[in-house]
Amino acid sequence: MPIPHTYNFARYLSAKKSVDDRALNQSVWQSLVAALPRATPEKPLQILEVGAGLGTMVERLFAGGMLTHATYTAIDLEPTLIAEARRRLPRWAAAQGLQVLQDTQTLLRVQRPDQAVRVETEAIDLWRFVTREQGQRTWDLLVAQAFLDLVDVPTTLPALLSLLRPGGLLYCPITFDGGTVFQPELDPEFDVAIAACYHQTMDQRLIAGKPSGDSRTGRHLFAHFQAAGAEVLAAGSSDWVVFAGPNGYAADEAYFLHFIIHTMHTALTGHPHLDAARFTAWIAQRHAQVEQGTLVYIAHQLDVLGRVLAPSGATRE
């Protein structure tokens, strides 16, 4: 596809779904399936997703058979993404032959004879949500996909864990872990320098004056979980690997690649350690490789499944 003139984050998230589907670590996924408590109509599974975006994880868990009887609370800071999730999910459910009942703008019920799932959506800041819900509600499973590498984990993780019941699960797939690779090489030394500077922007990112990122979050989660009073049940790589096959890039993945290159361009324009003209040419060449179907992109990530340590003898209520 040609280089886009404008970029849309919702389209990027939609394009990313097929990339994530391939990347998710199946061993960690099966560990999640095995660890989930049994759901019944009387005791539905309580699931919370932070940074839920378009709701693609709802689709994925439903398709994977993990949502039989559940209440799924999906929150995101961006109202535009939640609005798109509210449009997307009913269409997706109807296409699967499911009965869709839109009770309110924020509440969707999806069901068939053997399944009944309530999906609650809300655009809200995470810390407002934590303050409001702490001590009021608890969840069996908290999903944080591609999320913890965007925040300060030492302060955010304990807050997330406080929302889980004793023994509750925290599933953190697609957590970035310090690897950005483009092939074929253009200029090996410059390629490495660009990746290093890009990772540095993650390490130095501030939001509202507070640290908000770590380019090696994935590997650091082991220590973070232990410090926060949780144990790691399973972990494994979930690398993005995007390349063109005989029929070109799959689905909308050419757009996904253009968006990644654009993101790097935006993040690194004016960087003091990169020659501006050389970097501009590098960006143009990478975009051209997408158009030609020759670019291979790899990002190293980890999926981590953890559990809140429960007091001895504690069980799910």
C-alpha positions as CSV (number, residue, x, y, z in Angstrom):
1,M,0.0,0.0,0.0
2,P,1.2,3.6,-0.6
3,I,2.4,5.7,2.3
4,P,-0.6,7.1,4.2
5,H,-1.1,10.9,4.2
6,T,-2.7,10.7,7.7
7,Y,-2.6,8.2,10.5
8,N,-5.4,6.9,12.7
9,F,-4.7,5.1,16.0
10,A,-7.9,3.2,15.9
11,R,-7.1,1.7,12.5
12,Y,-3.6,0.9,13.8
13,L,-5.1,-1.1,16.7
14,S,-7.4,-2.9,14.3
15,A,-4.5,-3.7,12.0
16,K,-2.5,-4.9,15.0
17,K,-5.0,-7.6,15.9
18,S,-3.7,-10.1,13.3
19,V,-0.1,-9.4,14.4
20,D,-1.0,-10.0,18.0
21,D,-2.9,-13.1,17.2
22,R,0.2,-14.7,15.7
23,A,2.4,-13.3,18.5
24,L,0.6,-14.4,21.6
25,N,2.4,-17.1,23.5
26,Q,0.3,-20.2,23.3
27,S,2.0,-21.9,26.4
28,V,1.1,-18.8,28.5
29,W,-2.4,-18.8,27.0
30,Q,-3.0,-22.4,28.0
31,S,-1.7,-21.6,31.5
32,L,-4.3,-18.9,31.7
33,V,-7.0,-21.3,30.6
34,A,-5.9,-23.8,33.2
35,A,-5.7,-21.2,36.0
36,L,-9.1,-19.5,35.5
37,P,-11.7,-20.4,38.1
38,R,-14.8,-22.2,36.9
39,A,-17.5,-19.9,35.8
40,T,-21.2,-20.6,36.3
41,P,-24.4,-18.6,35.7
42,E,-24.6,-18.0,39.5
43,K,-20.9,-17.1,39.8
44,P,-19.8,-15.5,36.5
45,L,-16.1,-14.8,35.9
46,Q,-15.2,-11.2,36.7
47,I,-12.7,-9.8,34.2
48,L,-11.2,-6.3,34.0
49,E,-9.2,-5.0,31.1
50,V,-7.1,-1.8,31.3
51,G,-6.1,-0.1,28.1
52,A,-8.8,-2.1,26.4
53,G,-8.7,-0.1,23.1
54,L,-11.1,-1.4,20.5
55,G,-12.1,-4.5,22.6
56,T,-10.1,-7.0,20.5
57,M,-9.2,-9.0,23.6
58,V,-12.9,-9.5,24.3
59,E,-13.2,-11.0,20.8
60,R,-10.1,-13.2,21.3
61,L,-11.2,-14.6,24.7
62,F,-14.7,-15.3,23.5
63,A,-13.4,-17.0,20.4
64,G,-10.9,-19.0,22.6
65,G,-13.8,-20.4,24.7
66,M,-12.7,-18.6,27.9
67,L,-15.9,-16.5,28.2
68,T,-18.8,-18.7,29.0
69,H,-20.4,-16.8,31.9
70,A,-18.6,-13.6,32.6
71,T,-18.8,-9.9,33.3
72,Y,-16.1,-8.1,31.3
73,T,-15.2,-4.5,32.3
74,A,-13.2,-2.8,29.6
75,I,-11.7,0.6,30.3
76,D,-9.5,3.0,28.4
77,L,-8.4,6.5,28.8
78,E,-9.4,7.5,25.2
79,P,-13.1,8.1,24.6
80,T,-12.7,7.7,20.9
81,L,-11.4,4.2,21.3
82,I,-14.1,3.2,23.7
83,A,-16.7,4.7,21.3
84,E,-15.2,2.5,18.5
85,A,-15.3,-0.5,20.8
86,R,-19.0,0.1,21.4
87,R,-19.5,0.1,17.6
88,R,-17.2,-2.8,16.8
89,L,-18.2,-5.4,19.5
90,P,-21.9,-5.7,18.6
91,R,-21.0,-6.1,14.9
92,W,-18.5,-8.7,15.7
93,A,-20.8,-10.6,18.0
94,A,-23.6,-10.6,15.5
95,A,-21.3,-11.9,12.8
96,Q,-20.5,-14.9,15.1
97,G,-24.2,-15.7,15.3
98,L,-24.5,-14.5,18.8
99,Q,-27.6,-12.8,20.3
100,V,-26.7,-9.2,21.0
101,L,-28.6,-7.1,23.5
102,Q,-27.5,-3.4,23.9
103,D,-29.0,-2.6,27.3
104,T,-27.4,0.9,27.5
105,Q,-24.6,2.7,25.7
106,T,-22.1,1.3,28.2
107,L,-23.5,-2.2,28.7
108,L,-23.6,-4.9,26.0
109,R,-24.9,-8.5,26.6
110,V,-23.8,-11.2,24.3
111,Q,-25.3,-14.7,24.6
112,R,-26.3,-18.0,23.2
113,P,-27.7,-21.1,25.0
114,D,-24.3,-22.0,26.7
115,Q,-22.9,-18.6,27.1
116,A,-23.9,-15.3,28.7
117,V,-21.4,-12.4,28.8
118,R,-21.9,-8.8,29.9
119,V,-19.4,-6.3,28.5
120,E,-19.2,-3.0,30.4
121,T,-17.2,-0.2,28.7
122,E,-16.0,3.1,30.1
123,A,-13.6,5.8,29.1
124,I,-11.8,6.7,32.3
125,D,-8.3,7.4,33.7
126,L,-6.8,4.4,35.4
127,W,-6.1,6.2,38.6
128,R,-9.7,7.6,38.8
129,F,-11.0,4.1,38.3
130,V,-8.7,2.6,40.9
131,T,-9.7,5.2,43.5
132,R,-13.4,4.7,42.8
133,E,-13.3,0.8,42.8
134,Q,-10.7,0.0,45.4
135,G,-12.4,-1.8,48.2
136,Q,-15.7,-1.8,46.3
137,R,-15.2,-4.5,43.7
138,T,-12.7,-7.3,43.0
139,W,-12.0,-9.2,39.8
140,D,-10.8,-12.8,39.1
141,L,-8.7,-11.7,36.1
142,L,-7.1,-8.4,35.1
143,V,-5.8,-8.1,31.5
144,A,-3.2,-5.5,30.6
145,Q,-2.1,-6.1,27.0
146,A,0.7,-3.9,25.7
147,F,0.1,-1.7,28.7
148,L,2.7,-2.0,31.4
149,D,5.5,-0.9,29.1
150,L,3.7,2.5,28.9
151,V,3.5,3.2,32.6
152,D,5.6,3.4,35.7
153,V,5.3,-0.3,36.8
154,P,6.5,0.1,40.5
155,T,3.6,2.4,41.2
156,T,1.0,1.0,38.7
157,L,1.4,-2.7,39.4
158,P,0.4,-2.6,43.1
159,A,-2.7,-0.5,42.2
160,L,-3.7,-3.1,39.6
161,L,-3.2,-6.0,42.0
162,S,-5.3,-4.3,44.6
163,L,-8.3,-4.7,42.3
164,L,-7.9,-8.5,42.2
165,R,-9.4,-11.0,44.7
166,P,-6.9,-13.1,46.7
167,G,-5.5,-15.6,44.2
168,G,-6.7,-13.4,41.3
169,L,-4.8,-13.5,37.9
170,L,-3.0,-10.8,36.0
171,Y,-2.4,-11.5,32.3
172,C,0.1,-9.1,30.6
173,P,0.6,-10.1,27.0
174,I,2.6,-8.2,24.4
175,T,4.8,-6.4,26.9
176,F,7.7,-4.8,25.1
177,D,11.2,-6.1,26.0
178,G,13.9,-4.2,24.2
179,G,14.0,-5.6,20.7
180,T,13.3,-3.6,17.5
181,V,14.6,-5.1,14.2
182,F,14.1,-4.0,10.6
183,Q,15.3,-6.2,7.7
184,P,17.0,-5.9,5.3
185,E,19.7,-3.8,6.8
186,L,20.2,-0.4,5.3
187,D,23.2,0.8,7.3
188,P,24.0,-1.7,10.1
189,E,25.6,0.9,12.4
190,F,22.9,3.5,11.8
191,D,20.1,0.9,12.1
192,V,21.4,0.0,15.6
193,A,21.7,3.6,16.6
194,I,18.1,4.3,15.6
195,A,16.8,1.4,17.6
196,A,18.9,2.4,20.6
197,C,17.6,6.0,20.4
198,Y,14.0,4.8,20.0
199,H,14.3,2.6,23.1
200,Q,15.8,5.6,25.0
201,T,12.7,7.6,24.3
202,M,10.7,4.9,26.0
203,D,13.0,4.9,29.0
204,Q,12.9,8.7,29.3
205,R,9.2,9.2,28.6
206,L,7.3,11.4,31.1
207,I,3.6,11.9,31.3
208,A,2.4,14.6,33.6
209,G,5.9,14.9,34.9
210,K,6.1,11.2,35.9
211,P,8.1,8.3,34.5
212,S,5.9,6.4,32.0
213,G,7.9,3.7,30.3
214,D,10.7,1.1,30.2
215,S,12.0,-0.4,27.0
216,R,12.8,-3.6,28.9
217,T,9.6,-3.9,30.9
218,G,9.0,-7.6,29.9
219,R,12.2,-9.0,31.6
220,H,11.7,-6.6,34.6
221,L,8.2,-7.9,35.4
222,F,9.6,-10.9,37.2
223,A,11.2,-8.7,39.9
224,H,8.2,-6.2,39.8
225,F,5.7,-9.1,40.5
226,Q,7.7,-10.4,43.4
227,A,8.1,-6.9,44.9
228,A,4.3,-6.3,44.6
229,G,3.3,-9.6,46.2
230,A,2.5,-11.7,43.2
231,E,4.0,-14.8,41.7
232,V,4.7,-15.5,38.0
233,L,2.8,-18.6,36.8
234,A,3.9,-18.6,33.2
235,A,6.0,-16.4,30.8
236,G,7.1,-16.7,27.2
237,S,8.1,-14.6,24.2
238,S,5.4,-13.0,22.0
239,D,7.4,-11.4,19.3
240,W,5.8,-9.5,16.5
241,V,7.1,-10.8,13.2
242,V,5.6,-9.1,10.1
243,F,6.7,-9.9,6.6
244,A,5.1,-10.1,3.2
245,G,4.1,-13.6,1.9
246,P,3.4,-14.5,-1.7
247,N,0.3,-12.3,-1.7
248,G,1.8,-9.4,0.2
249,Y,1.3,-8.5,3.8
250,A,-1.6,-10.2,5.6
251,A,-4.8,-8.3,6.4
252,D,-4.1,-4.6,7.1
253,E,-0.5,-5.2,8.2
254,A,1.1,-2.9,5.6
255,Y,-0.7,0.0,7.4
256,F,0.5,-1.4,10.7
257,L,4.1,-1.2,9.4
258,H,3.7,2.3,8.0
259,F,2.3,3.4,11.4
260,I,5.3,1.9,13.3
261,I,7.7,3.8,11.0
262,H,5.7,7.0,11.4
263,T,5.7,6.6,15.2
264,M,9.5,6.2,15.2
265,H,9.8,9.2,12.9
266,T,7.7,11.3,15.2
267,A,9.6,10.1,18.3
268,L,13.1,10.7,16.9
269,T,12.8,13.8,14.7
270,G,15.3,16.3,16.0
271,H,17.1,13.7,18.2
272,P,20.6,15.1,19.0
273,H,22.4,11.8,18.3
274,L,20.9,11.2,14.9
275,D,21.9,13.1,11.7
276,A,18.7,14.7,10.5
277,A,19.1,14.2,6.8
278,R,20.4,10.7,7.2
279,F,17.4,9.8,9.5
280,T,14.9,11.3,7.1
281,A,16.3,9.2,4.2
282,W,16.2,6.1,6.4
283,I,12.5,6.7,7.2
284,A,11.7,7.2,3.5
285,Q,13.5,4.0,2.6
286,R,11.6,2.0,5.3
287,H,8.3,3.3,4.0
288,A,9.4,2.4,0.5
289,Q,10.2,-1.2,1.6
290,V,6.7,-1.6,2.9
291,E,5.3,-0.4,-0.5
292,Q,7.6,-2.9,-2.2
293,G,6.7,-5.7,0.2
294,T,10.3,-6.3,1.2
295,L,10.3,-5.0,4.8
296,V,10.5,-7.5,7.7
297,Y,9.8,-6.1,11.1
298,I,10.4,-7.9,14.4
299,A,9.7,-6.6,18.0
300,H,10.7,-8.6,21.0
301,Q,8.0,-8.9,23.7
302,L,7.0,-11.1,26.6
303,D,3.7,-12.5,27.8
304,V,3.5,-12.9,31.6
305,L,0.8,-14.5,33.7
306,G,0.9,-13.8,37.4
307,R,-1.3,-14.5,40.4
308,V,-1.9,-12.5,43.6
309,L,-0.6,-14.5,46.5
310,A,-3.6,-15.6,48.5
311,P,-3.6,-16.2,52.3
312,S,-3.4,-19.8,53.2
313,G,-6.7,-21.5,52.8
314,A,-8.3,-18.7,50.9
315,T,-10.7,-19.6,48.0
316,R,-12.7,-17.8,45.4
317,E,-15.9,-16.5,46.9
